[in-house]
Amino acid sequence: MEAELSTHLGYKKHESKPEGQSNSRNGYSQKKVQGDFGVAEIAVPRDRQGEFEPQLVKKGQNRLSGLD
């Protein structure tokens, strides 16, 4: 999900954000997901403007299938 956020923002973690860009990284949110393996807690990266929509584990999704 870190790579997804880098693509969304246009720069990698620990790099300077592009000039004129107002959106930036803003820490992580903890999330519990249920899968075939049991319950796991993951850290989902956030952006300041709340526009980032992760594709691997979407907002509001709490069940994963097919992950080992």
DSSP file (Angstrom, degrees, kcal/mol; ACC not computed):
  #  RESIDUE AA STRUCTURE BP1 BP2  ACC     N-H-->O    O-->H-N    N-H-->O    O-->H-N    TCO  KAPPA ALPHA  PHI   PSI    X-CA   Y-CA   Z-CA
    1    1 A M     >        0   0    0      0, 0.0     4,-2.2     0, 0.0     5,-0.2   0.000 360.0 360.0 360.0 -25.6    0.0    0.0    0.0
    2    2 A E  H  >  +     0   0    0      1,-0.2     4,-2.1     2,-0.2     5,-0.1   0.899 360.0  49.2 -62.5 -40.0    3.0    2.2    0.5
    3    3 A A  H  > S+     0   0    0      2,-0.2     4,-2.2     1,-0.2    -1,-0.2   0.865 108.3  54.1 -67.4 -36.0    3.8    1.9   -3.3
    4    4 A E  H  > S+     0   0    0      2,-0.2     4,-2.3     1,-0.2    -2,-0.2   0.911 109.2  47.7 -63.4 -41.9    0.1    2.8   -4.1
    5    5 A L  H  X S+     0   0    0     -4,-2.2     4,-2.7     2,-0.2     5,-0.3   0.896 109.3  53.6 -66.5 -39.9    0.4    6.0   -2.0
    6    6 A S  H  X>S+     0   0    0     -4,-2.1     4,-2.3     1,-0.2     5,-0.9   0.911 110.9  46.6 -60.2 -42.1    3.7    6.9   -3.7
    7    7 A T  H  <5S+     0   0    0     -4,-2.2    -2,-0.2     2,-0.2    -1,-0.2   0.915 112.6  50.3 -65.3 -43.1    2.0    6.5   -7.1
    8    8 A H  H  <5S+     0   0    0     -4,-2.3    -2,-0.2     1,-0.2    -1,-0.2   0.905 118.8  36.9 -61.2 -43.7   -1.0    8.6   -5.9
    9    9 A L  H  <5S-     0   0    0     -4,-2.7    -1,-0.2     2,-0.2    -2,-0.2   0.756 105.1-125.4 -84.1 -25.6    1.1   11.4   -4.6
   10   10 A G  T  <5S+     0   0    0     -4,-2.3     2,-0.3    -5,-0.3    -3,-0.2   0.603  79.2  72.5  90.6  11.4    3.8   11.3   -7.3
   11   11 A Y  S   <S-     0   0    0     -5,-0.9    -2,-0.2    -6,-0.2    -1,-0.2  -0.988  77.0-111.0-154.5 154.4    6.8   10.9   -5.0
   12   12 A K    >   -     0   0    0     -2,-0.3     3,-1.8     1,-0.1    -9,-0.1  -0.378  47.0 -80.6 -84.3 161.5    8.4    8.2   -2.8
   13   13 A K  T 3  S+     0   0    0      1,-0.3    -1,-0.1    -2,-0.1     3,-0.1  -0.323 117.4  20.2 -58.1 140.6    8.6    8.2    1.0
   14   14 A H  T 3  S+     0   0    0      1,-0.3    -1,-0.3    -3,-0.1     2,-0.3   0.457 101.4 112.0  73.4   5.1   11.4   10.3    2.3
   15   15 A E  S <  S-     0   0    0     -3,-1.8    -1,-0.3     1,-0.1     2,-0.2  -0.695  78.7 -98.4 -97.5 159.3   11.6   12.4   -0.9
   16   16 A S        -     0   0    0     -2,-0.3    -4,-0.1    -3,-0.1     3,-0.1  -0.539  42.5-112.5 -72.5 141.4   10.7   16.0   -1.1
   17   17 A K        -     0   0    0     -2,-0.2     3,-0.1     1,-0.1    -1,-0.1  -0.463  42.4 -89.7 -73.9 150.3    7.2   16.5   -2.4
   18   18 A P    >   -     0   0    0      0, 0.0     3,-1.8     0, 0.0    -1,-0.1  -0.221  51.9 -91.9 -58.9 146.5    6.9   18.2   -5.8
   19   19 A E  T 3  S+     0   0    0      1,-0.3     3,-0.1    -3,-0.1    -3,-0.0  -0.338 111.0  20.4 -60.7 135.4    6.7   22.0   -5.8
   20   20 A G  T 3  S+     0   0    0      1,-0.3     2,-0.5    -3,-0.1    -1,-0.3   0.362  90.0 126.6  87.8  -5.0    3.1   23.3   -5.8
   21   21 A Q    <   -     0   0    0     -3,-1.8    -1,-0.3     1,-0.1    -4,-0.1  -0.747  36.4-174.4 -89.5 128.8    1.6   20.1   -4.4
   22   22 A S        +     0   0    0     -2,-0.5     2,-0.2    -3,-0.1    -1,-0.1   0.719  59.7  83.3 -94.0 -23.0   -0.5   20.5   -1.3
   23   23 A N        +     0   0    0    -14,-0.1     2,-0.3    25,-0.1    -2,-0.0  -0.595  54.9 157.5 -84.9 142.9   -1.2   16.9   -0.5
   24   24 A S        -     0   0    0     -2,-0.2    24,-2.6    -7,-0.1    25,-0.2  -0.922  45.4 -65.7-151.8 175.2    1.3   14.8    1.4
   25   25 A R  E     -A   47   0A   0     -2,-0.3    22,-0.3    22,-0.2     3,-0.1  -0.322  37.7-174.2 -65.8 150.7    1.7   11.8    3.6
   26   26 A N  E     -     0   0A   0     20,-2.2    21,-0.1     1,-0.5    -1,-0.1  -0.217  42.0 -95.3-145.5  49.0    0.0   11.8    7.0
   27   27 A G  E     -     0   0A   0     19,-0.2    19,-2.3    18,-0.0    -1,-0.5  -0.361  54.7 -60.7  79.4-153.4    0.9    8.7    8.9
   28   28 A Y  E     -A   45   0A   0     17,-0.2     2,-0.4    -3,-0.1    15,-0.1  -0.922  27.5-143.5-136.0 155.2   -1.0    5.5    9.2
   29   29 A S  E     -A   44   0A   0     15,-2.5    15,-3.3    -2,-0.3     2,-0.3  -0.957  25.9-125.3-115.3 140.7   -4.3    4.2   10.4
   30   30 A Q  E     +A   43   0A   0     -2,-0.4     2,-0.3    13,-0.2    13,-0.2  -0.668  32.0 179.5 -85.4 141.6   -4.6    0.8   12.0
   31   31 A K  E     -A   42   0A   0     11,-2.4    11,-3.3    -2,-0.3     2,-0.5  -0.998  20.9-143.6-144.3 137.2   -7.0   -1.7   10.5
   32   32 A K  E     -A   41   0A   0     -2,-0.3     2,-0.4     9,-0.2     9,-0.2  -0.882  20.1-171.9-101.7 132.6   -8.0   -5.3   11.4
   33   33 A V  E     -A   40   0A   0      7,-2.9     7,-2.6    -2,-0.5     2,-0.4  -0.960  13.8-143.8-124.8 144.2   -8.8   -7.6    8.5
   34   34 A Q  E     +Ab  39  63A   0     28,-3.1    30,-3.1    -2,-0.4     2,-0.2  -0.891  32.8 150.5-106.5 132.3  -10.2  -11.1    8.6
   35   35 A G  E >   -A   38   0A   0      3,-2.4     3,-1.4    -2,-0.4    30,-0.2  -0.775  63.4 -75.1-143.2-170.8   -9.0  -13.8    6.2
   36   36 A D  T 3  S+     0   0    0     28,-0.4     3,-0.1     1,-0.3    32,-0.1   0.742 129.0  55.2 -61.8 -23.4   -8.5  -17.5    5.7
   37   37 A F  T 3  S-     0   0    0      1,-0.3     2,-0.3    30,-0.3    -1,-0.3   0.528 118.1-106.1 -87.8 -10.0   -5.4  -17.1    8.0
   38   38 A G  E <   -A   35   0A   0     -3,-1.4    -3,-2.4     2,-0.1     2,-0.4  -0.865  63.8 -22.8 115.6-154.2   -7.3  -15.5   10.9
   39   39 A V  E     -A   34   0A   0     -2,-0.3     2,-0.4    -5,-0.2    -5,-0.2  -0.799  58.7-178.1 -99.0 135.9   -7.3  -11.8   12.0
   40   40 A A  E     -A   33   0A   0     -7,-2.6    -7,-2.9    -2,-0.4     2,-0.5  -0.986  20.3-140.2-132.0 143.7   -4.4   -9.5   11.2
   41   41 A E  E     -A   32   0A   0     -2,-0.4     2,-0.3    -9,-0.2    -9,-0.2  -0.904  26.7-176.5-102.6 128.3   -3.8   -5.9   12.1
   42   42 A I  E     -A   31   0A   0    -11,-3.3   -11,-2.4    -2,-0.5     2,-0.6  -0.842  26.2-125.3-122.7 159.2   -2.3   -3.8    9.3
   43   43 A A  E     -A   30   0A   0     -2,-0.3   -13,-0.2   -13,-0.2    -2,-0.0  -0.929  23.4-160.0-105.1 118.9   -1.1   -0.2    9.0
   44   44 A V  E     -A   29   0A   0    -15,-3.3   -15,-2.5    -2,-0.6    -2,-0.0  -0.882  18.1-127.1-102.1 120.9   -2.8    1.7    6.1
   45   45 A P  E     -A   28   0A   0      0, 0.0     2,-0.3     0, 0.0   -17,-0.2  -0.328  26.5-156.4 -66.8 149.3   -1.0    4.8    4.9
   46   46 A R  E     -     0   0A   0    -19,-2.3   -20,-2.2     5,-0.0     2,-0.3  -0.837   9.1-143.8-122.2 159.9   -2.9    8.1    4.8
   47   47 A D  E >   -A   25   0A   0     -2,-0.3     3,-1.1   -22,-0.3   -22,-0.2  -0.875  28.5-115.0-117.2 159.2   -2.7   11.4    2.9
   48   48 A R  T 3  S+     0   0    0    -24,-2.6   -23,-0.1    -2,-0.3   -25,-0.1   0.837 113.3  46.6 -62.8 -36.0   -3.6   14.8    4.3
   49   49 A Q  T 3  S-     0   0    0    -25,-0.2    -1,-0.3    -3,-0.0   -26,-0.0   0.473 104.5-125.3 -90.3  -1.3   -6.5   15.4    2.0
   50   50 A G  S <  S+     0   0    0     -3,-1.1    -2,-0.1     1,-0.1    -1,-0.0   0.739  74.6 122.1  68.4  23.7   -8.1   12.0    2.5
   51   51 A E        +     0   0    0      2,-0.0     2,-0.3   -43,-0.0    -1,-0.1   0.626  36.5 108.5 -91.0 -15.5   -8.1   11.3   -1.3
   52   52 A F        -     0   0    0     -5,-0.1    -5,-0.1     1,-0.1   -47,-0.1  -0.495  45.2-174.0 -71.9 123.6   -6.0    8.1   -1.2
   53   53 A E        -     0   0    0     -2,-0.3     5,-0.1   -49,-0.1    -1,-0.1  -0.918  19.6-140.1-117.3 100.3   -8.1    5.0   -1.9
   54   54 A P        -     0   0    0      0, 0.0     5,-0.3     0, 0.0   -10,-0.0  -0.299   9.1-160.6 -60.3 142.9   -6.0    1.8   -1.4
   55   55 A Q  S    S+     0   0    0      3,-0.1     3,-0.4     1,-0.1     0, 0.0   0.757  85.8  56.8 -94.5 -30.2   -6.6   -0.9   -4.0
   56   56 A L  S    S+     0   0    0      1,-0.3     2,-0.4   -55,-0.0    -1,-0.1   0.949 129.2   9.8 -67.5 -49.7   -5.1   -3.8   -2.1
   57   57 A V  S    S-     0   0    0      7,-0.0    -1,-0.3     5,-0.0     3,-0.1  -0.910  90.0-147.9-131.5 102.8   -7.4   -3.3    0.9
   58   58 A K    >   -     0   0    0     -2,-0.4     3,-1.8    -3,-0.4    -3,-0.1  -0.192  31.4 -81.3 -71.9 161.1  -10.2   -0.8    0.1
   59   59 A K  T 3  S+     0   0    0     -5,-0.3    -1,-0.1     1,-0.3     3,-0.1  -0.381 118.8  16.0 -58.8 135.6  -11.7    1.6    2.6
   60   60 A G  T 3  S+     0   0    0      1,-0.3     2,-0.4    -3,-0.1    -1,-0.3   0.277  94.2 126.8  83.0 -11.6  -14.4   -0.2    4.6
   61   61 A Q    <   +     0   0    0     -3,-1.8    -1,-0.3     1,-0.1     3,-0.1  -0.650  22.9 163.3 -80.6 131.2  -13.2   -3.7    3.6
   62   62 A N        +     0   0    0     -2,-0.4   -28,-3.1    -3,-0.1     2,-0.4   0.345  53.8  71.8-128.9   3.8  -12.6   -6.0    6.5
   63   63 A R  B     -b   34   0A   0    -30,-0.2     2,-0.4     2,-0.0   -28,-0.2  -0.982  54.6-173.6-123.3 134.9  -12.4   -9.4    4.8
   64   64 A L        -     0   0    0    -30,-3.1     2,-0.4    -2,-0.4   -28,-0.4  -0.958   3.3-169.7-120.8 142.2   -9.6  -10.7    2.6
   65   65 A S        +     0   0    0     -2,-0.4     3,-0.1   -30,-0.2   -30,-0.0  -0.980  64.5  27.0-130.8 148.2   -9.7  -14.0    0.7
   66   66 A G  S    S+     0   0    0     -2,-0.4     2,-0.4     1,-0.3    -1,-0.1   0.453  84.5 120.1  86.8   0.9   -6.9  -15.8   -1.1
   67   67 A L              0   0    0      1,-0.1    -1,-0.3    -3,-0.0   -30,-0.3  -0.832 360.0 360.0 -98.6 137.3   -4.0  -14.4    1.0
   68   68 A D              0   0    0     -2,-0.4    -1,-0.1    -3,-0.1   -33,-0.0   0.392 360.0 360.0-102.6 360.0   -1.8  -16.8    2.9
